[in-house]
Amino acid sequence: MTCEETMVDTVNTTRQQTEPAIVVGHLRMDYGHQRAVDDLSFHVRRGEIYALLGPNGAGKTTTVEILEGHRRRTAGSVRVLGVDPAHGGRRWRGRVGIVLQSGGLDGELTVGELVKFYSDLYAHPKDVGDTIDRVGLADKRKARARTLSGGQLRRLDLALALIGDPELVFLDEPTTGFDPTARRSAWEMIDELRGEGTTVLLTSHYLDEVQRLADRVGVVSSGRLIAESTPSALGRRDIADTVISFQPWDAARLPDGPWHPPERHDDRLLLRTDRPTEALLTLTSWAVGQHRDLSGLTVTQPSLEDAYLQLTDDATTPSGGSDAR
C-alpha cells in the first residue's frame, strides 16, 4: 500500500469512528399505495443505546429491516456504520449483530454447535464458551435447540448476535419470554455492551426495560418520528407536575400551599404541584401540627409509559391510524 493510500485509509477510518453509527434521512417506504415509513429522520450515536418505540403498525419493523439491509427503501438516505445497508457486503455484515423477534434454528443442533457454527462465519469472533456463559446458557451447552424454553431460545438468539463481536447490535424485543431474574441478567449484559463501546438499537414493549437501558428514545407513529428525548424527559415529563396523594381524615382542611386546587378520587386527595419539596414540607408540617398521619402518602411523576401513551394517543388520527408494519 502506498503512503497516499495509507493516508486515505486512515482518514476514512477516523471519519467512520466519529460519525454516528446510524444516520436516517427522510426515509420513506411504500407497499403499493400504503406508506409504512413517511419522511423519517433520526440518528444513533456511537456507543449509545437508542430505543425505537411505537405501537404495532407504526413502521418500526420496516425501518429496522431497512437498517439491517433486509429490505430496500423507496426513498431517503440511510447510513449504518458508514455504509448504505442496501449495498452492505459480507465485511459490513460482520460488524453487525441482529436479534430478530423470531428466527429459524435447526432444532437438532445443540447450543454449543449452533454458536460454534455462527462463530465460523466471522473473521474475529468472540470465544464460543465465554459467549454461551455470558448469556446464561452454560448448563445448556449440550442441549438441543428444540428442548429449550422460549426464554432460553431468546438467550441463544443473543449469543448468536454477539458471537461475531459486532460494533452495532439490533435488539428486537430481546427479553420476550424471560422471567424477571433473566431479564435483569440480560439488562446487565446489554449495559456491559454499552460499556465496551458497542452501539445498540433497541425495540421493546417493556417500557421499564427502555427506562433502564436507553440513553435516548425515539417514538414513531404512522411512519413518522413524533418525539425524541431521553427517557426521563420524553414528553416533557421531567417538568410535569408532581402528584401528591393521601387519604384525608374527616373534616380535614388543608392549609394554603404551592399546589393547584385539590382533587378527590374515591377516598384519596390529589395535589398537583411544580414545587414538590416545598409542598411536602408544608403538608407534613401541617399534619404533624394536627397530630395526624398522612395515610397512604404517595409522591409520583408521570412515568415513561404515561408519556409514551400520551404521545401516541395525541398522534392517532380519527380514522384509527396507519396499517404500516
N, C-alpha and C positions, 0 to 999 in steps of 0.2 A: 504494500500500500504506500502511495506517495505521501509526502508531507502535506500536500494540499488536500488529499483525500482524508487523511487523518484529522485535519482541522475541521473539515466539513462534517465528519462523523461526530467529532466532539461537540460541535455547535448543535447538531441535530439532537444528540443525547441530552445536552443541557436544556434545550427547548422542551423536550418531552418530559423532563423531570420537573419543570417549573409550570407548565401549562396544566389546566385542570385535567383530571382523569377522564371526565366525561363532559362534553360540550354539545348541547342540543339547541339548534336554532331554527325557529319557525317550522317545526316538524309537522307534517301532515300525512295522514294515512286514510285512504278511501277504500272501502269494499263496495264496489259498484256505486250506488247512489248514497250509501251510508258512510258518513265521515266518522271514523273512530278516534282519530287524533287531529286536533284542529289548532294549528299555529302554536304549538307547544315549544317553549324555550326554558331551559334551566341548565345549570352546570353543577358538577360534583368535584370538589377539591380533592387533591391527592391526600390520602391518609385519613379522610373523614368517613363517617358512616352517615349516609344520606337515606332517609326513609321516604319512599314514594307512596302516598296514601290516596285512597279514593274508593267510592262504593263500587260494587260489581257493575261492569258496563261503562266505567269511566274512561277506559283506554289505557290503563296501566299495563295490562298483559301485552297488548300490541306494542306499546312503547318499549318495554323491556325486551321483547323479541327482536325489535329493530336494533337495539343497542347490542344485543348478543350476536347479531349477524344472521339470525334465523329468518328474518322477514325483510323484504325490500320495501322501502318507504315510497310514498307517492311524490313527496316534495320536502324541501327543507334540508338542513345540513346536520350531520352527526359526526362527532369525533370521539373515539374511545381509545384511550392511551395513545393519542396522536394519530390514529388510523381510522379511516372510514370503514365501519364494520361490514358494509356491503362488499368490500374488497379485501377483508382481512384474511390473510393466509394462515398457514399452519403455525408459523412463528408467532403471529399475533394471538392466535387461539391458545397457544401455550402460555400466554401471560394472563389468561382469564380463567376463573373458576366459576362454575354455574351450579346452583342448587335449584332444580325445577320443582314445580308443585307436585309433579308425579313423573316418574321415569320408568323405563322398562329394563329390568335387570334379569339376567339369567338366574332363575331361582335355584338351579342345581349347583351353582358355584358357591364356594364359601366366601365369607367376608375377606379373609386373607387373600384368596385367589383373585377376587374382584379388584381389591385395592392394588395388588401387585400388577395385574393386567393393565390397569389405568396408569400406574407409575411408569410402565414401559413405554407409554406414548409420549413421555416428556423427556426433554434433554437433561434437565436438572431437577428431578423430583425430590420430594421430601422422603425421609425414611418410612418405609411401609409400617413397621411395628410402632414407631412413635406416633404416626398419624392415626392408626387404629386406637391406640391408647388415648390419644388426645380427645377423640370424640366419644369415649366411654364404651368402646366395644372390645376391650381386651379379653373379656371372658367369652366372647362370641367369635373369636378369630377363625375357628374351625367349623362354625355353624353355617349351614347352607342358607342362602338368602331367603328361600321360601319359608323358613322356620322363624324368621324374625317378626317381631311385632311391628305395628305401624310406627311407633316412636323409634324403634331400633333401625328400621329402614331409613328414617329421616337422618339418623346419625350416620348411617352408611353413605347416604347422599352427600352429607357434609364431608366425610372422609374423601370421597371421590372428587369433590370440588377443590379440596385443599392439597391433594397429593402432588399436584404439579407446581406447588409453591407460587401461586398466582400473585400478580400485582393488584388485581381487581377481582372482587368476588360478587356475583349476583346471588342474593339470598331471597328466594321467592317462598314466603311462608315457611321459614326454616324450622320452626318448632311445632308445627302441626302434629298432634298426636303425642306430644311429650307430656309426661306428668310434671308437677311443679318442681320437683327436685331436678329432673333432667333439663327443664327449661332454664333453671338458674345456672346449671353447669354450661349449657350452650351459650348463655349470655356472657359468662366469664370467658369462654373460648373466643367469642366474637370480639369482646373487649381486648383480648390478647392480640388478635389480628390487627386492630387499630394501633395498639402499642408497637407492633412490628412494622408499621407504615403501610399496611395493606388498606386499600380503599374498598369500601363495601356499599353496594346499593341494595337496600333492604325494602321488601314489601311485606306487610304484615297486617292482619286484622286485630292483633293483640296490641292495644294502644299502651298498655303498661310496658310491653316489650319495646315499643318505639320510644316511650318516655325514658326508659332505662338506657337505651343504646344509642339513639340517634343524636348526631351533632346538629343536623338541620333536617327539616321536614318540608316536603312539597306536597300540596293537596291538589289532586286532579279531579275535575268534574266535567263530564261531556267532552272529554278530549282536550280540555284547557287547564292550565295552571291557574288556580283561583287564589292560592295563598302559599307563601313560603316564609319560614322563620325557624327559630329554634323551638324545640318542644315546649319550653317554658313560656315563650312569648307568642305562640301561634294564636291567631285570632285576638291579639292584644289581651290575652288572659292574665299577663303579668301585671297589667294596670287595671284590671277589672275589680269591681267591688268585692271585698271580703264579706262573707255571710256569717254572722254570729247567731247561734241558735241555742235556746234552752227552754225548759218547761217552767213557765212563770207560776208563782203561787197566787192564791186568791187575793184579789184586791191589790195586786202588785202595781205600783205606779212607778214608772221609770223616771229617772232624773233626765235632765237635758244632757244630750251627748252628741258626739260627732257622727251621727248616723241619720239615714233617711227615716221617714215615718215608719214605725214598726209594722210588721205584717204578721198575721196569725195564720198558721197552717195546722189544722187539727188542734193538738194540745201544746203546740210549740209556738214560741215567739221568735221571729226572724228580724235581725237588724242588719241592714246593708250599709257598709262604710268603706271609705277610701283611706281611713286612718285607723287601722285595726289596733295598733298598740295603744293609742290614746283611748279608743273606745273600750277596750278590755280593762284598762286601768280604771276608767270611770265606772264601768259596770260592776267590776269586782269590789271596788271600794264601797260602792253603794250597797251591794249585797252583804258585805261584812258589817256595815253600819246597821243593817236590818237584822243581823244575826240569822241570816238565811243562806242556804246553798243555792247555787245556780245548777239545778239538777239537769243532767243530760247536756251539759255545755259542750258545744262543738264550734270550731272555727274552720271554715272551708273557703277555698278559692275555686273558680271554675277549673275543672280537670281538663286534661288533653282531650278526653272523649267529649266533654261538653263543647269545647272549642271546635273540634272536628265536626261534630253533628250540626252545630250552628252554621258553620261554613258551608257544608254540603247541602243543608236544608235551604239556605239562602240562595244557593246556586241552582237548585232544582227548578226546572221550568214547569209551568202549569200543565203542560202536556205529559209530564211524567219523566222527562229526561231523555237520555240517549240510550240506544241499544248497543253502543260501542263496546268492544271487547276490553 
